Amino acid sequence: MKLHRIPPSVVVAAALLAIVLRADVSLPRILGDNMVLQRDGPVPVWGRAAPGEEVTVRFAGREEHATADAAGRWQIMFDALPASATPRAMIVSAGNVLRLENILVGEVWLCSGQSNMEYAVGVAKKWAPPAAETDPELAQELTTTPLPTLRLFRVEKELKPPEVVSSGWHEAADGARNEFSAVGYYFGRRLQRELGVPVGLIQSAWGGSRIEEWTPAEAYAKLAAVFTGEAAASFEKDPAWIGRNYAAMVQPLAPFALHGVIWYQGESNLIAYNDGLRYADKLRTLIDAWRAAWRQPALPFYSVQIAPYLYTGRKDPLPHSADELPKLWEAQAAALRIPHTGLVPTTDLVDDVSNIHPAHKREVGERLAALALSEACGRPGPGWEGPAFAKLEISDAKVVVHFNNAGGGLASRDGKPLMDFEIAGADGVFMPAGAVIRGDTVVVSSPQVTAPAAVRFGWSETARPNLMNHAGLPAYPFRSNGRVWRYQP
C-alpha cells in the first residue's frame, strides 16, 4: 500500500473544523466571574455556540433561552434586575456548562480617553498630596483595604479585542486597583458610597490617543455628507488611525449593559491638529456612534475639561498659539448642546502648567461622580458645574456679564480681585480689565476701552482664574464673540 503524506495545511484545517463542529458554548471576556450587571434595565448576555444549538442562561432565579444562528452567535436578554450586593452565580449551558461566580448587580460605567484617564491609582498615589495628611481613611484604603462591591475591568492597550488581552473582572484591591484609572476609581468609589449599590467600572483608555482612534470610520463617512469645506477636511487626517481603538477596545464591549460613559480626552487633538471648534463635531460623532453601538440614544456621556498646560512650550510639528487651548475649551462647552452630556471644570486643579498630567485625579473623579449622581441617578447633591457665560449687557463703558450655574452667588477663590477678564471694542483688540462681582453677575471695565463690544475670560492656555460659585467650582473660560457651533441633531 502506498502511503500519501497529508499536507500540514489540511491537518490544521481539519483540526479547526473539528473545533467548530464541537463549538462549546463560550462568552466574551467582559462576561465573567466578579462582574457587575447594570441594574434597572435590560441585561444582554451573548456568546458563541454551534450553529442551531440551544443555549440556556440562568441567573437570579430567571431563565432565558436562545438558539445560535448560522454563524454560531446567540444572545438572550434578561428583564431589569434590581441592585444586589449578594454574590450570585450565572449558569450558561448548551453542549457544555459554564458557571460564572460572584456576580453583583448595580451601576456600570465605561471610563475612556487618553493618558489623563489612563493615569493609574498607583501612580497618582505618588504625586497627589499625601492622603495620610488629608484623609487617613483613604490612605488606609489605598494601602490595604479592598472594596468588594467596587469591581474593575481593564482593557489592555492592544489593538486586539478584550477577549484576547483583558484580564477579566476584579474586586478593587491590591494590583487591580493600583493599575486602574485613578479618575475612574475615585468616580466609582463616590458612586458606591452615595448610592449604596455595587459599581462596576470598565477602563478602555490609551495615552496619547486622538478622538479619531475611538470613532468608527463609518461614522465620519456619514458626517462628511453633512459638513463641507474646513469641517469635512478635518476628518480626513491620518485615515489609517481612524477607528482602530474603537474596533479593538470599545466595539467588542457592546452590548454589555452600561449606565453611562466618562471621557477624558482632547490634549492630543490640540497637539496634532489645533482642532479648536472642530473638536465639537468630532465629539458629537463619537457620542452618536457609541450610543448607536449600545442602542442607547440617551446614554449619558460626561467629559472632563482638559487642564491648563503650556502647549506653546512644546516642540511639535504644528506650532501652537496661547489661545489654541481656550478654543478647544470652547468646543467642549459647545458640545454640551448634545443631550445627556456634561463637562466638569478643572482650571483650579493644576499646580504646574508645565505638567500635562495634573495630580488631582481624585477631585476630577469626584466631580464626575457628582455630575452622574445629579443628572443620571436622580440624586442631587454637591455641585459639579462651574459658572458658565450666559449673556452680556453693555452699559456705557462697562460690561455686565451674566452667568448660569452661579450657585447662589459668585465669589473669588482666594479673596483677591478677579483675574483673567478682558474687554475689546469694535476693533476686536482685547485689553486687560478690572472685574467686580455684583451678585450673580460680574461688572467688567477698562480705562483703555471706552466703548466695549466683547468680553472674554480665562482666554489663555495657562489661565487659572479665581472666579467661582459658592459650591467652590471654577467658572468656565469663554469669549462672547466666538464662533457659534452649529449643532445638527
FENSULDA-V938967 format. One record per residue. N is the residue number from 1. SS is DSSP state (~ for helix, > for strand, _ for the rest). Layout:
# FENSULDA-V938967
((N:SS) (N:SS))
This chain:
# FENSULDA-V938967
((1:_) (2:_) (3:_) (4:_) (5:_) (6:_) (7:_) (8:~) (9:~) (10:~) (11:~) (12:~) (13:~) (14:~) (15:~) (16:~) (17:~) (18:~) (19:~) (20:~) (21:~) (22:~) (23:_) (24:_) (25:_) (26:>) (27:>) (28:_) (29:_) (30:_) (31:_) (32:_) (33:_) (34:_) (35:_) (36:>) (37:>) (38:>) (39:_) (40:_) (41:_) (42:_) (43:>) (44:>) (45:>) (46:>) (47:>) (48:>) (49:_) (50:_) (51:_) (52:_) (53:_) (54:>) (55:>) (56:>) (57:>) (58:>) (59:>) (60:_) (61:_) (62:>) (63:>) (64:>) (65:>) (66:>) (67:>) (68:_) (69:_) (70:_) (71:_) (72:_) (73:>) (74:>) (75:>) (76:>) (77:>) (78:>) (79:_) (80:_) (81:_) (82:_) (83:_) (84:>) (85:>) (86:>) (87:>) (88:>) (89:>) (90:>) (91:>) (92:>) (93:>) (94:_) (95:_) (96:_) (97:>) (98:>) (99:>) (100:>) (101:>) (102:>) (103:>) (104:>) (105:>) (106:>) (107:>) (108:>) (109:>) (110:>) (111:>) (112:>) (113:>) (114:_) (115:~) (116:~) (117:~) (118:~) (119:_) (120:>) (121:~) (122:~) (123:~) (124:~) (125:~) (126:~) (127:~) (128:_) (129:_) (130:_) (131:~) (132:~) (133:~) (134:~) (135:_) (136:~) (137:~) (138:~) (139:~) (140:~) (141:~) (142:~) (143:~) (144:_) (145:_) (146:_) (147:>) (148:>) (149:>) (150:>) (151:>) (152:>) (153:>) (154:>) (155:_) (156:_) (157:_) (158:_) (159:_) (160:_) (161:_) (162:~) (163:~) (164:~) (165:~) (166:_) (167:_) (168:_) (169:>) (170:>) (171:>) (172:>) (173:_) (174:~) (175:~) (176:~) (177:~) (178:~) (179:_) (180:_) (181:>) (182:~) (183:~) (184:~) (185:~) (186:~) (187:~) (188:~) (189:~) (190:~) (191:~) (192:~) (193:~) (194:~) (195:~) (196:_) (197:_) (198:>) (199:>) (200:>) (201:>) (202:>) (203:>) (204:>) (205:>) (206:_) (207:_) (208:_) (209:_) (210:_) (211:~) (212:~) (213:~) (214:~) (215:_) (216:_) (217:~) (218:~) (219:~) (220:~) (221:~) (222:~) (223:~) (224:~) (225:_) (226:_) (227:_) (228:_) (229:~) (230:~) (231:~) (232:~) (233:~) (234:_) (235:_) (236:_) (237:_) (238:_) (239:_) (240:_) (241:_) (242:_) (243:_) (244:~) (245:~) (246:~) (247:~) (248:~) (249:~) (250:_) (251:~) (252:~) (253:~) (254:_) (255:_) (256:_) (257:_) (258:_) (259:_) (260:>) (261:>) (262:>) (263:>) (264:>) (265:_) (266:_) (267:~) (268:~) (269:~) (270:~) (271:~) (272:~) (273:~) (274:_) (275:_) (276:_) (277:_) (278:~) (279:~) (280:~) (281:~) (282:~) (283:~) (284:~) (285:~) (286:~) (287:~) (288:~) (289:~) (290:~) (291:~) (292:~) (293:~) (294:~) (295:_) (296:_) (297:_) (298:_) (299:_) (300:>) (301:>) (302:>) (303:>) (304:>) (305:_) (306:_) (307:_) (308:_) (309:_) (310:_) (311:~) (312:~) (313:~) (314:_) (315:_) (316:_) (317:_) (318:_) (319:_) (320:_) (321:_) (322:_) (323:_) (324:~) (325:~) (326:~) (327:~) (328:~) (329:~) (330:~) (331:~) (332:~) (333:~) (334:~) (335:~) (336:~) (337:~) (338:_) (339:_) (340:_) (341:>) (342:>) (343:>) (344:>) (345:_) (346:_) (347:_) (348:_) (349:_) (350:_) (351:_) (352:_) (353:_) (354:_) (355:_) (356:_) (357:_) (358:_) (359:_) (360:_) (361:~) (362:~) (363:~) (364:~) (365:~) (366:~) (367:~) (368:~) (369:~) (370:~) (371:~) (372:~) (373:~) (374:~) (375:~) (376:_) (377:_) (378:_) (379:_) (380:_) (381:_) (382:_) (383:_) (384:_) (385:_) (386:_) (387:_) (388:>) (389:>) (390:>) (391:>) (392:>) (393:>) (394:>) (395:>) (396:_) (397:_) (398:>) (399:>) (400:>) (401:>) (402:>) (403:>) (404:>) (405:_) (406:_) (407:_) (408:_) (409:_) (410:>) (411:>) (412:>) (413:_) (414:_) (415:_) (416:_) (417:_) (418:_) (419:_) (420:_) (421:>) (422:>) (423:>) (424:>) (425:_) (426:_) (427:_) (428:_) (429:_) (430:>) (431:>) (432:>) (433:_) (434:>) (435:>) (436:>) (437:>) (438:>) (439:_) (440:_) (441:>) (442:>) (443:>) (444:>) (445:>) (446:>) (447:_) (448:_) (449:>) (450:_) (451:_) (452:_) (453:_) (454:>) (455:>) (456:>) (457:>) (458:_) (459:_) (460:_) (461:_) (462:_) (463:_) (464:_) (465:_) (466:_) (467:>) (468:>) (469:>) (470:_) (471:_) (472:_) (473:_) (474:>) (475:_) (476:_) (477:_) (478:>) (479:>) (480:_) (481:_) (482:_) (483:_) (484:_) (485:_) (486:_) (487:_) (488:_) (489:_))
